Amino acid sequence: MNFFDVIICGAGPAGSTCGRILATKGLKVLIVDKEKFPRYKPCAGGLTGRSLQE
């Protein structure tokens, strides 16, 4: 049986970043997600200042 210090639900940007930070601090981390990997994931819709000027 495996034991983990932290279980994170969701392997998006926030969950993955949190898991990596905790793992580098020595915690045993499990990240679970409802989707199979690799998956199609569009980038977040962000606008840069340059695109707003165009």
Backbone as a printed PyTorch tensor [residue, N CA C, xyz], in Angstrom:
tensor([[[  0.8390,  -1.1740,   0.0000],
         [  0.0000,   0.0000,   0.0000],
         [  0.8870,   1.2410,   0.0000]],

        [[  0.5290,   2.2110,  -0.8260],
         [  1.2870,   3.4600,  -0.8940],
         [  0.6810,   4.5070,   0.0280]],

        [[  1.5240,   5.2700,   0.6640],
         [  1.0880,   6.3670,   1.5200],
         [  1.6730,   7.6590,   0.9800]],

        [[  0.8800,   8.7120,   1.0200],
         [  1.2980,  10.0130,   0.5170],
         [  1.0710,  11.0700,   1.5830]],

        [[  1.9290,  12.0810,   1.5720],
         [  1.7420,  13.2150,   2.4690],
         [  0.6290,  14.1220,   1.9600]],

        [[  0.5410,  14.2370,   0.6390],
         [ -0.4300,  15.1350,   0.0080],
         [ -1.0080,  14.4600,  -1.2260]],

        [[ -2.3220,  14.5770,  -1.4010],
         [ -2.9790,  14.1340,  -2.6270],
         [ -3.6480,  15.3620,  -3.2310]],

        [[ -3.3020,  15.6590,  -4.4830],
         [ -3.8380,  16.8320,  -5.1670],
         [ -4.8060,  16.3600,  -6.2410]],

        [[ -6.0090,  16.9090,  -6.2350],
         [ -7.0160,  16.5910,  -7.2490],
         [ -6.9740,  17.6540,  -8.3310]],

        [[ -6.5550,  17.2570,  -9.5140],
         [ -6.4650,  18.1810, -10.6380],
         [ -5.0240,  18.4210, -11.0360]],

        [[ -4.6950,  18.0450, -12.2660],
         [ -3.3180,  18.1680, -12.7520],
         [ -3.1590,  19.3240, -13.7330]],

        [[ -3.9650,  20.3510, -13.5310],
         [ -3.8210,  21.5490, -14.3580],
         [ -2.6160,  22.3570, -13.9070]],

        [[ -2.5130,  23.5830, -14.3650],
         [ -1.3570,  24.4070, -14.0000],
         [ -1.1870,  24.5870, -12.4910]],

        [[ -2.2660,  24.8480, -11.7800],
         [ -2.1620,  25.0700, -10.3330],
         [ -1.8090,  23.7860,  -9.5930]],

        [[ -2.4920,  22.6860,  -9.9150],
         [ -2.2200,  21.4220,  -9.2390],
         [ -0.8250,  20.8950,  -9.5140]],

        [[ -0.3880,  21.0090, -10.7600],
         [  0.9550,  20.5490, -11.1170],
         [  2.0370,  21.3800, -10.4450]],

        [[  1.8360,  22.6900, -10.4170],
         [  2.8100,  23.5690,  -9.7670],
         [  2.8720,  23.3050,  -8.2760]],

        [[  1.7220,  23.1790,  -7.6580],
         [  1.6700,  22.8900,  -6.2240],
         [  2.3590,  21.5640,  -5.9170]],

        [[  2.0700,  20.5500,  -6.7080],
         [  2.6900,  19.2450,  -6.5080],
         [  4.1990,  19.2910,  -6.6420]],

        [[  4.6730,  20.0160,  -7.6180],
         [  6.1310,  20.1210,  -7.8210],
         [  6.7920,  20.8370,  -6.6550]],

        [[  6.2030,  21.9250,  -6.2150],
         [  6.7810,  22.6730,  -5.0900],
         [  6.8280,  21.8070,  -3.8390]],

        [[  5.7360,  21.1120,  -3.5480],
         [  5.6990,  20.2580,  -2.3540],
         [  6.6880,  19.1030,  -2.4630]],

        [[  6.8120,  18.5290,  -3.6560],
         [  7.7560,  17.4220,  -3.8490],
         [  9.1960,  17.8790,  -3.6500]],

        [[  9.5190,  19.0920,  -4.1070],
         [ 10.8870,  19.5860,  -3.9150],
         [ 11.1810,  19.8800,  -2.4490]],

        [[ 10.1280,  20.0030,  -1.6440],
         [ 10.3060,  20.2120,  -0.2070],
         [ 10.3820,  18.8860,   0.5540]],

        [[ 10.3270,  17.7750,  -0.1920],
         [ 10.4980,  16.4670,   0.4220],
         [  9.2220,  15.7110,   0.7350]],

        [[  8.0740,  16.2490,   0.3590],
         [  6.8160,  15.5540,   0.6160],
         [  6.5440,  14.5380,  -0.4880]],

        [[  5.8730,  13.4700,  -0.1260],
         [  5.4730,  12.4590,  -1.1030],
         [  4.0990,  12.8700,  -1.6310]],

        [[  4.0350,  13.1690,  -2.9350],
         [  2.8490,  13.7820,  -3.5370],
         [  2.2330,  12.8620,  -4.5880]],

        [[  0.9110,  12.7950,  -4.5870],
         [  0.1600,  12.1040,  -5.6360],
         [ -0.7770,  13.1280,  -6.2650]],

        [[ -0.7310,  13.2210,  -7.5910],
         [ -1.6440,  14.1030,  -8.3210],
         [ -2.5740,  13.2220,  -9.1440]],

        [[ -3.8810,  13.4160,  -8.9830],
         [ -4.8700,  12.6540,  -9.7550],
         [ -5.6780,  13.6280, -10.6060]],

        [[ -6.0910,  13.1490, -11.7710],
         [ -6.8780,  13.9780, -12.6780],
         [ -7.8930,  13.0840, -13.3600]],

        [[ -9.0290,  13.6360, -13.7280],
         [-10.0720,  12.8230, -14.3650],
         [ -9.7500,  12.4520, -15.8090]],

        [[ -8.8410,  13.1960, -16.4380],
         [ -8.4690,  12.9420, -17.8280],
         [ -7.2400,  12.0480, -17.9120]],

        [[ -7.1160,  11.3360, -19.0270],
         [ -5.9220,  10.5370, -19.2920],
         [ -4.8830,  11.4200, -19.9660]],

        [[ -3.6360,  11.1160, -19.7600],
         [ -2.5500,  11.8840, -20.3680],
         [ -1.8920,  11.0640, -21.4580]],

        [[ -1.4020,  11.6190, -22.5330],
         [ -1.4980,  13.0480, -22.8400],
         [ -2.9150,  13.4090, -23.2410]],

        [[ -3.2860,  14.6560, -23.0590],
         [ -4.6340,  15.1020, -23.3850],
         [ -4.5740,  16.4020, -24.1670]],

        [[ -5.6490,  16.6740, -24.8780],
         [ -5.7500,  17.9530, -25.5680],
         [ -6.1470,  18.9960, -24.5350]],

        [[ -5.3640,  19.9970, -24.4020],
         [ -5.6530,  21.0640, -23.4390],
         [ -5.3000,  22.3890, -24.0950]],

        [[ -6.3010,  23.1700, -24.4650],
         [ -5.9810,  24.4640, -25.0540],
         [ -5.3550,  25.3850, -24.0160]],

        [[ -4.5480,  26.2920, -24.4950],
         [ -3.9230,  27.2650, -23.5930],
         [ -4.9840,  28.1920, -23.0280]],

        [[ -4.7090,  28.7210, -21.8670],
         [ -5.6260,  29.6760, -21.2530],
         [ -5.7380,  30.9100, -22.1420]],

        [[ -6.8930,  31.5020, -22.1520],
         [ -7.0960,  32.6870, -22.9780],
         [ -6.5480,  33.9260, -22.2970]],

        [[ -5.3670,  34.2990, -22.6690],
         [ -4.7610,  35.4940, -22.0930],
         [ -4.4520,  36.5050, -23.1870]],

        [[ -4.5300,  37.7620, -22.8460],
         [ -4.2150,  38.8170, -23.7990],
         [ -3.0040,  39.5890, -23.3160]],

        [[ -2.1230,  39.8510, -24.2360],
         [ -0.9680,  40.6810, -23.9060],
         [ -1.2950,  42.1300, -24.2570]],

        [[ -0.5270,  43.0430, -23.7050],
         [ -0.7210,  44.4460, -24.0220],
         [ -0.5900,  44.7190, -25.5080]],

        [[  0.3200,  44.0120, -26.1340],
         [  0.5500,  44.1950, -27.5730],
         [ -0.6790,  43.7980, -28.3880]],

        [[ -1.3180,  42.6950, -28.0260],
         [ -2.4860,  42.2590, -28.7940],
         [ -3.6660,  43.2090, -28.5990]],

        [[ -3.7490,  43.8570, -27.4560],
         [ -4.8240,  44.8220, -27.2340],
         [ -4.6370,  46.0780, -28.0820]],

        [[ -3.3920,  46.4080, -28.3920],
         [ -3.1100,  47.5990, -29.1880],
         [ -3.3680,  47.3740, -30.6740]],

        [[ -3.3470,  46.1340, -31.1160],
         [ -3.5140,  45.8340, -32.5520],
         [ -4.9560,  45.8730, -32.9870]]])
